[in-house]
Amino acid sequence: MRALRLLIPVLSVLPALPAVASEAAFEPLLLFMERCDAFDAVGVLTYEANPLERRGPIELAEGAVVEGLDGRRLPRFHPLLAIPTGEGDSYVFGCTHREVPGSEPRTFNWRLYRGRTPDGYRLSEWKEVFRNPDGPWLIESALVHQQVADELFFFTWSRNVQPEEGHALWGFSSKDGLHWQPLADEPIYADHDAFGCMWDAHTGRFLTAQVTYQVWDKPYPDNMGGHRRRVLTVRTSRDGLHWERQADAGPGGLITPEADDPPDLEFYRMQPFRYGDRYVGMADLYAASLIVPNAHGPHLGCEWWVSADGVRWKRPWGGFDAHGEAPYPVKMTPMWFGKEMLFWTSGVVMGLPEYRLASIGSRSNAEFSSRVLTMPDRPLLLNASVPVGQGLFNQAYVAVEIRDAVKNVIPGYEYDKCILQGVDDTRIPLNWEGRDGTELAGRKVQFRFYLRSSRIYALGH
């Protein structure tokens, strides 16, 4: 493992990656997900999340150029990252792992691939771009696009020469996604090998939700024994090589189960990503099993977590299975195509309509206000579901009113001039009898929402 620099030559002049395209045409101004997003509420509001929806298999585009193809079937791979090319499609990266025959303890050979997808559903090309140097490699990997330097970073784990310290994390970088060089000829740090990683352009740093161990008497022992459990830490880095644990992630710097959680609950990994004005993560929950004692247990499912800063995380929808029908947790940041937010996992496309991860809703009549914001100079779009009922039960509505910063209704923008019924879309134009809100551009305003049997997700343009 210490000969990596000799095995992979450093390339000093490489072609640049394409410019990063905009993540989505819809730009959210306000997200409505949590109690902190609703002010001066009247009635009973509900705060609900949505599970990922199964969209279908990853397919090959007509005439696709694919390496390692078995008939018309792709080799099994772990999707890691998608990067817009600036031409309407995206490069997508994934990693394959094959167990080394007879290895004890088990180790793997890996291959990193790059493909291209025009729509988040099909692959038009797929080729190997990097393969492992010699070493006792494992199967956990992540790939991150550092947008400032327009550089890719691939992080992956191996067994450690000092196993009592945990597994060893290694890093590699590339300017074009085709030619790779090691970040160092020593491991970056040692810990558990399950993690999720992202580049946070808002703070200019890498951010990883890293699993570590906590001394704990477990109700049921597993492959780690009965006296430690998996919990999370948050690490950040400016360069991908030097990392710091964030002490304010939780008590002792640890994100741990809460008092009302099952006593055997553990946190296995969490994949964070930027979501409008905050961060969202898919956390993978785990518990050892009574029927497979001293062995690796099955996973409990996944939850959506949310954070204002990417370090301190909340679980507003605890116990909710965020992964839906996905056979494996997502390990990539989302792809944005058209009106969809998509993820790949285990050969399947999973997704949601754009910015429909969670909502504020009501069953009966209710109302709430938004925070104050500066009115944009573009027409407003509402992401909401206002279903059509049958006969006597056709009752759903959303009405939108605009007020000034001290809560006075602005004349011409009363709620009865903007009533929505029987609409379900992520981009519903708002109109107050000919006004679209651009007349108020630059003013400090607050929105008042009136709703019944509806869900409101976001306001944007």
C-alpha positions as CSV (number, residue, x, y, z in Angstrom):
1,M,0.0,0.0,0.0
2,R,2.9,2.4,0.5
3,A,4.0,2.1,-3.2
4,L,0.9,3.8,-4.6
5,R,2.8,6.8,-5.9
6,L,5.0,4.5,-7.9
7,L,2.1,2.5,-9.3
8,I,0.1,5.5,-10.5
9,P,2.1,8.2,-12.3
10,V,1.2,11.9,-11.6
11,L,-0.1,13.7,-14.7
12,S,0.5,17.4,-14.6
13,V,-1.5,18.6,-17.7
14,L,-5.0,17.2,-18.1
15,P,-8.0,18.3,-20.0
16,A,-10.6,20.1,-17.9
17,L,-14.0,18.7,-16.9
18,P,-17.0,20.3,-18.7
19,A,-18.6,23.3,-16.9
20,V,-21.2,22.3,-14.3
21,A,-24.7,22.9,-15.5
22,S,-27.4,24.3,-13.3
23,E,-28.9,21.6,-11.0
24,A,-32.5,22.5,-11.8
25,A,-34.5,25.1,-13.7
26,F,-36.8,25.5,-10.6
27,E,-35.0,27.6,-8.0
28,P,-36.5,27.4,-4.6
29,L,-37.0,30.6,-2.6
30,L,-38.7,28.8,0.3
31,L,-38.9,25.2,1.3
32,F,-41.8,24.0,3.5
33,M,-40.6,20.9,5.3
34,E,-40.4,21.5,9.1
35,R,-42.2,23.3,11.9
36,C,-39.5,26.1,11.6
37,D,-40.9,26.9,8.1
38,A,-44.4,27.8,9.3
39,F,-45.2,31.0,11.3
40,D,-48.4,32.1,13.0
41,A,-50.1,28.8,12.2
42,V,-53.9,28.4,12.5
43,G,-55.5,24.9,12.5
44,V,-53.6,21.7,12.5
45,L,-50.6,21.4,10.2
46,T,-49.0,18.1,9.2
47,Y,-45.3,17.7,8.4
48,E,-44.8,14.7,6.1
49,A,-42.0,13.2,4.1
50,N,-42.2,11.1,0.9
51,P,-40.3,7.8,0.3
52,L,-38.3,7.4,-2.9
53,E,-40.3,6.0,-5.7
54,R,-39.2,3.2,-8.0
55,R,-38.9,4.6,-11.5
56,G,-37.6,1.5,-13.3
57,P,-34.3,-0.2,-14.2
58,I,-31.2,1.6,-15.5
59,E,-31.4,0.9,-19.3
60,L,-29.0,1.2,-22.2
61,A,-29.6,3.8,-24.8
62,E,-29.8,2.7,-28.4
63,G,-26.3,2.2,-29.8
64,A,-24.7,2.6,-26.4
65,V,-21.0,1.8,-26.2
66,V,-20.5,-0.2,-23.0
67,E,-17.5,-2.1,-21.7
68,G,-18.0,-5.3,-19.7
69,L,-21.5,-5.8,-21.1
70,D,-23.1,-9.3,-20.6
71,G,-25.6,-9.5,-23.4
72,R,-27.7,-6.4,-22.8
73,R,-27.1,-6.4,-19.1
74,L,-24.8,-4.0,-17.3
75,P,-22.3,-5.3,-14.8
76,R,-23.4,-4.8,-11.2
77,F,-22.0,-1.5,-9.8
78,H,-22.4,1.0,-7.0
79,P,-23.4,4.4,-8.4
80,L,-21.3,7.2,-6.9
81,L,-21.8,10.5,-8.6
82,A,-23.4,12.3,-11.6
83,I,-22.0,15.6,-13.0
84,P,-23.8,17.7,-15.6
85,T,-21.8,18.1,-18.8
86,G,-23.3,21.4,-19.8
87,E,-24.9,19.8,-22.8
88,G,-28.1,18.6,-21.2
89,D,-26.8,15.3,-20.1
90,S,-24.5,14.1,-17.3
91,Y,-21.4,12.0,-16.7
92,V,-22.2,9.3,-14.2
93,F,-19.6,7.3,-12.2
94,G,-19.8,3.9,-10.5
95,C,-17.6,1.3,-8.9
96,T,-17.5,-2.5,-9.2
97,H,-16.1,-4.8,-6.6
98,R,-15.0,-8.4,-7.0
99,E,-13.9,-10.5,-4.1
100,V,-10.3,-11.8,-4.3
101,P,-10.5,-15.6,-4.4
102,G,-9.3,-17.2,-1.3
103,S,-8.5,-13.9,0.5
104,E,-8.7,-14.1,4.3
105,P,-9.8,-11.8,5.6
106,R,-11.9,-10.9,2.6
107,T,-10.5,-8.3,0.3
108,F,-11.7,-7.0,-3.1
109,N,-10.5,-5.7,-6.5
110,W,-12.4,-2.6,-7.7
111,R,-12.9,-0.8,-11.0
112,L,-14.1,2.7,-11.4
113,Y,-16.3,3.4,-14.5
114,R,-17.6,6.5,-16.2
115,G,-20.7,6.6,-18.2
116,R,-23.0,9.2,-19.7
117,T,-26.7,9.5,-19.2
118,P,-29.1,11.8,-21.3
119,D,-32.0,11.6,-18.9
120,G,-31.1,9.9,-15.6
121,Y,-32.6,6.6,-16.9
122,R,-30.4,5.4,-19.7
123,L,-26.6,5.0,-20.2
124,S,-25.2,5.9,-23.6
125,E,-21.6,4.9,-22.8
126,W,-19.8,3.1,-20.0
127,K,-16.1,2.5,-19.7
128,E,-13.4,1.8,-17.1
129,V,-11.4,4.8,-16.1
130,F,-9.4,3.6,-13.1
131,R,-8.6,0.3,-11.3
132,N,-7.2,-0.5,-7.9
133,P,-3.5,-0.6,-7.2
134,D,-2.2,-3.6,-5.2
135,G,-3.6,-3.8,-1.7
136,P,-6.2,-5.3,0.6
137,W,-9.1,-3.2,-0.6
138,L,-12.7,-3.2,0.8
139,I,-16.0,-2.2,-0.9
140,E,-17.0,1.2,0.5
141,S,-16.3,4.1,-1.9
142,A,-17.4,7.7,-2.6
143,L,-16.7,10.2,-5.4
144,V,-17.0,14.0,-5.0
145,H,-16.8,16.8,-7.5
146,Q,-14.9,19.8,-6.0
147,Q,-16.4,22.6,-8.1
148,V,-14.0,25.4,-7.2
149,A,-11.0,23.6,-8.7
150,D,-13.2,21.6,-11.1
151,E,-11.6,18.4,-9.8
152,L,-12.8,14.9,-8.9
153,F,-11.9,13.1,-5.7
154,F,-12.4,9.3,-5.3
155,F,-12.2,8.0,-1.7
156,T,-12.1,4.3,-0.9
157,W,-11.1,2.0,1.9
158,S,-8.7,-0.8,2.5
159,R,-7.8,-3.0,5.5
160,N,-5.3,-1.3,7.8
161,V,-1.9,-2.5,8.8
162,Q,-3.0,-1.6,12.3
163,P,-6.5,-3.1,12.4
164,E,-7.2,-2.0,16.0
165,E,-7.4,1.6,14.7
166,G,-10.1,0.8,12.1
167,H,-9.9,0.5,8.3
168,A,-7.8,2.9,6.2
169,L,-9.2,5.6,3.9
170,W,-7.3,6.4,0.7
171,G,-7.9,9.3,-1.8
172,F,-7.3,9.8,-5.5
173,S,-7.9,12.9,-7.7
174,S,-8.6,13.6,-11.3
175,K,-9.0,16.7,-13.5
176,D,-10.9,14.9,-16.3
177,G,-12.4,11.8,-14.7
178,L,-10.1,9.6,-16.9
179,H,-6.6,10.0,-15.4
180,W,-6.1,9.6,-11.6
181,Q,-3.4,10.2,-9.1
182,P,-3.1,9.5,-5.3
183,L,-3.6,12.3,-2.8
184,A,-0.9,10.7,-0.7
185,D,1.0,7.5,-0.3
186,E,-0.3,7.1,3.3
187,P,-3.9,6.6,4.4
188,I,-5.9,9.8,5.0
189,Y,-7.4,8.5,8.3
190,A,-8.6,5.3,10.0
191,D,-12.1,4.5,11.0
192,H,-15.1,2.3,10.1
193,D,-15.5,1.9,6.3
194,A,-19.1,3.1,5.9
195,F,-19.6,6.7,5.0
196,G,-21.2,9.3,2.8
197,C,-19.4,12.3,1.3
198,M,-20.2,15.5,-0.5
199,W,-18.6,18.8,-1.6
200,D,-20.4,21.7,0.0
201,A,-20.0,24.7,-2.4
202,H,-21.7,27.0,0.2
203,T,-19.0,26.6,2.8
204,G,-16.1,25.6,0.5
205,R,-15.3,22.2,2.1
206,F,-15.8,18.5,1.8
207,L,-18.2,17.1,4.3
208,T,-18.6,13.4,5.3
209,A,-21.0,11.6,7.6
210,Q,-18.5,9.0,8.8
211,V,-19.5,5.9,10.9
212,T,-17.3,5.2,13.9
213,Y,-17.6,3.0,17.0
214,Q,-18.9,3.8,20.5
215,V,-18.4,1.6,23.5
216,W,-21.8,0.2,24.3
217,D,-23.4,-3.0,25.7
218,K,-25.6,-4.3,22.8
219,P,-28.7,-6.3,23.4
220,Y,-27.7,-8.7,20.6
221,P,-24.0,-9.3,19.6
222,D,-23.1,-9.2,15.9
223,N,-19.8,-9.5,13.9
224,M,-18.3,-6.7,16.1
225,G,-19.2,-8.4,19.3
226,G,-21.5,-7.2,22.0
227,H,-19.7,-4.2,23.5
228,R,-19.6,-1.5,20.8
229,R,-22.1,0.0,18.3
230,R,-22.0,2.1,15.1
231,V,-22.7,5.8,15.5
232,L,-21.9,8.8,13.2
233,T,-19.3,11.6,13.2
234,V,-19.1,14.5,10.8
235,R,-15.7,15.3,9.3
236,T,-14.9,18.3,7.1
237,S,-11.9,19.1,4.9
238,R,-10.8,22.0,2.6
239,D,-8.5,19.9,0.5
240,G,-9.7,16.3,0.7
241,L,-6.5,15.2,2.5
242,H,-6.6,16.9,5.9
243,W,-9.8,16.2,7.9
244,E,-11.3,17.5,11.2
245,R,-14.0,16.0,13.3
246,Q,-16.7,18.4,14.1
247,A,-17.2,18.5,17.9
248,D,-20.6,20.2,17.7
249,A,-22.2,17.3,15.7
250,G,-23.5,15.9,19.0
251,P,-22.4,15.1,22.5
252,G,-18.7,14.1,22.4
253,G,-18.8,14.8,18.6
254,L,-21.1,11.8,18.1
255,I,-24.5,11.5,16.5
256,T,-26.2,8.7,18.5
257,P,-29.6,7.2,18.8
258,E,-32.2,9.0,21.0
259,A,-33.8,7.9,24.2
260,D,-37.1,6.8,22.5
261,D,-35.2,4.8,19.8
262,P,-35.1,1.0,19.9
263,P,-32.3,0.0,22.3
264,D,-30.5,-2.0,19.6
265,L,-30.5,0.8,17.0
266,E,-27.3,1.8,15.3
267,F,-26.4,4.3,12.6
268,Y,-24.6,2.6,9.7
269,R,-24.0,5.4,7.2
270,M,-25.6,8.6,6.0
271,Q,-25.3,10.2,2.5
272,P,-25.7,14.0,2.8
273,F,-26.5,16.4,0.0
274,R,-27.5,20.1,-0.5
275,Y,-31.2,20.7,-0.8
276,G,-32.3,24.3,-1.4
277,D,-31.3,26.3,1.6
278,R,-30.4,23.3,3.8
279,Y,-28.9,19.9,3.8
280,V,-30.7,16.5,3.6
281,G,-29.2,13.1,4.3
282,M,-30.4,9.5,3.8
283,A,-29.4,7.8,7.0
284,D,-29.0,4.0,6.9
285,L,-30.2,2.4,10.2
286,Y,-29.1,-1.0,11.4
287,A,-29.7,-3.5,14.2
288,A,-28.1,-6.9,15.0
289,S,-30.5,-9.9,14.7
290,L,-31.4,-12.5,17.3
291,I,-31.6,-15.2,14.6
292,V,-28.1,-14.7,13.2
293,P,-26.1,-14.3,16.5
294,N,-22.5,-12.9,16.2
295,A,-23.0,-12.3,12.5
296,H,-23.7,-9.1,10.5
297,G,-27.3,-8.3,10.9
298,P,-29.8,-7.0,8.4
299,H,-30.5,-3.3,8.1
300,L,-33.6,-1.6,9.6
301,G,-34.3,0.9,6.8
302,C,-33.5,4.5,6.0
303,E,-34.6,7.9,7.3
304,W,-34.5,11.4,5.8
305,W,-32.5,13.7,8.1
306,V,-32.2,17.4,7.8
307,S,-29.7,20.0,8.8
308,A,-29.2,23.8,8.6
309,D,-25.4,23.5,8.5
310,G,-24.5,20.0,7.4
311,V,-23.0,19.2,10.9
312,R,-25.9,19.2,13.4
313,W,-28.7,16.9,12.2
314,K,-32.4,16.5,13.0
315,R,-34.7,13.5,12.5
316,P,-38.1,15.1,12.0
317,W,-39.5,12.0,10.3
318,G,-38.0,9.2,12.5
319,G,-39.3,5.7,11.8
320,F,-40.3,6.6,8.3
321,D,-38.8,4.4,5.5
322,A,-37.3,7.0,3.2
323,H,-35.8,4.4,0.8
324,G,-39.2,3.2,-0.4
325,E,-38.7,0.1,-2.5
326,A,-35.0,0.7,-3.1
327,P,-33.1,-2.5,-2.4
328,Y,-30.1,-0.6,-1.0
329,P,-29.5,2.8,0.5
330,V,-28.5,5.6,-1.9
331,K,-24.8,6.4,-1.9
332,M,-24.8,9.3,-4.3
333,T,-26.0,12.9,-4.4
334,P,-29.1,13.4,-6.5
335,M,-29.2,13.9,-10.3
336,W,-31.6,16.7,-11.4
337,F,-33.3,16.1,-14.8
338,G,-36.3,18.2,-15.8
339,K,-38.8,18.1,-13.0
340,E,-37.2,15.1,-11.2
341,M,-34.6,14.3,-8.5
342,L,-33.1,10.9,-9.3
343,F,-30.8,8.4,-7.6
344,W,-29.3,5.1,-8.9
345,T,-28.9,2.1,-6.6
346,S,-28.5,-1.6,-7.4
347,G,-29.4,-1.2,-11.0
348,V,-32.6,0.7,-10.3
349,V,-33.6,4.3,-10.8
350,M,-35.3,5.8,-7.7
351,G,-36.6,9.3,-7.4
352,L,-39.1,12.0,-6.5
353,P,-40.5,15.0,-8.3
354,E,-38.2,18.0,-7.8
355,Y,-38.2,19.3,-4.2
356,R,-40.9,16.9,-3.0
357,L,-38.9,15.3,-0.3
358,A,-41.2,16.7,2.5
359,S,-44.1,19.1,2.9
360,I,-46.4,21.1,5.1
361,G,-50.0,20.1,4.7
362,S,-53.4,19.9,6.4
363,R,-56.4,17.7,6.4
364,S,-58.9,20.4,7.3
365,N,-58.8,24.2,7.0
366,A,-55.4,25.7,8.1
367,E,-53.1,28.6,7.4
368,F,-49.6,29.7,8.0
369,S,-47.1,32.3,7.0
370,S,-43.6,32.1,5.5
371,R,-40.5,33.9,6.7
372,V,-39.9,37.4,5.3
373,L,-37.9,37.4,2.0
374,T,-37.0,39.8,-0.8
375,M,-39.4,39.5,-3.7
376,P,-37.6,38.3,-6.9
377,D,-38.1,39.9,-10.3
378,R,-39.3,36.7,-11.9
379,P,-42.8,35.1,-11.8
380,L,-43.5,32.9,-8.8
381,L,-44.0,29.1,-9.0
382,L,-45.6,27.0,-6.3
383,N,-44.7,23.3,-5.8
384,A,-47.9,21.9,-4.3
385,S,-50.4,19.0,-4.5
386,V,-54.1,20.1,-4.4
387,P,-56.0,16.9,-5.3
388,V,-59.3,16.7,-7.0
389,G,-61.9,14.9,-4.8
390,Q,-65.0,13.0,-5.8
391,G,-68.4,14.6,-5.6
392,L,-69.1,15.8,-2.1
393,F,-65.5,15.4,-1.2
394,N,-64.0,17.8,-3.7
395,Q,-62.7,20.1,-1.0
396,A,-59.0,20.7,-1.4
397,Y,-57.6,24.2,-2.0
398,V,-54.5,26.3,-1.6
399,A,-54.9,30.1,-1.5
400,V,-51.9,32.5,-1.4
401,E,-51.7,36.0,-0.1
402,I,-48.8,38.4,-0.1
403,R,-48.2,40.7,2.9
404,D,-45.6,43.3,3.7
405,A,-42.8,42.8,6.3
406,V,-45.1,43.9,9.1
407,K,-47.9,41.5,8.1
408,N,-50.2,43.9,6.3
409,V,-51.9,42.5,3.2
410,I,-50.6,44.2,0.1
411,P,-53.6,45.5,-1.9
412,G,-54.2,43.4,-5.0
413,Y,-52.6,40.3,-3.5
414,E,-55.4,39.1,-1.2
415,Y,-55.8,35.3,-0.9
416,D,-59.2,35.3,-2.7
417,K,-57.5,36.5,-5.9
418,C,-55.1,33.5,-6.0
419,I,-57.0,30.3,-5.2
420,L,-55.7,27.0,-6.5
421,Q,-57.9,23.8,-6.9
422,G,-57.4,20.5,-8.7
423,V,-53.7,21.1,-9.5
424,D,-50.7,18.9,-8.7
425,D,-47.3,20.1,-10.1
426,T,-43.9,21.2,-9.0
427,R,-44.2,24.5,-10.9
428,I,-47.7,26.0,-10.6
429,P,-47.7,29.7,-11.8
430,L,-49.1,32.1,-9.2
431,N,-51.4,34.9,-10.4
432,W,-53.5,37.5,-8.6
433,E,-56.0,38.5,-11.3
434,G,-53.2,39.5,-13.8
435,R,-50.4,40.2,-11.3
436,D,-47.6,37.6,-11.0
437,G,-45.6,39.2,-8.2
438,T,-42.9,40.8,-10.3
439,E,-44.6,44.2,-9.6
440,L,-43.2,43.8,-6.0
441,A,-39.6,43.0,-7.0
442,G,-37.1,44.1,-4.4
443,R,-39.7,44.6,-1.6
444,K,-39.6,42.7,1.7
445,V,-42.6,40.5,1.8
446,Q,-44.2,37.5,3.6
447,F,-46.5,34.9,2.1
448,R,-49.6,33.7,3.9
449,F,-50.9,30.3,2.8
450,Y,-54.5,29.0,3.3
451,L,-55.0,25.3,2.7
452,R,-57.2,22.3,3.1
453,S,-56.5,18.6,2.2
454,S,-53.4,19.8,0.4
455,R,-49.6,19.7,0.6
456,I,-47.2,22.6,0.0
457,Y,-43.6,21.8,-0.8
458,A,-41.8,24.9,-2.0
459,L,-42.1,28.4,-3.5
460,G,-39.7,29.4,-6.2
461,H,-39.2,30.8,-9.6
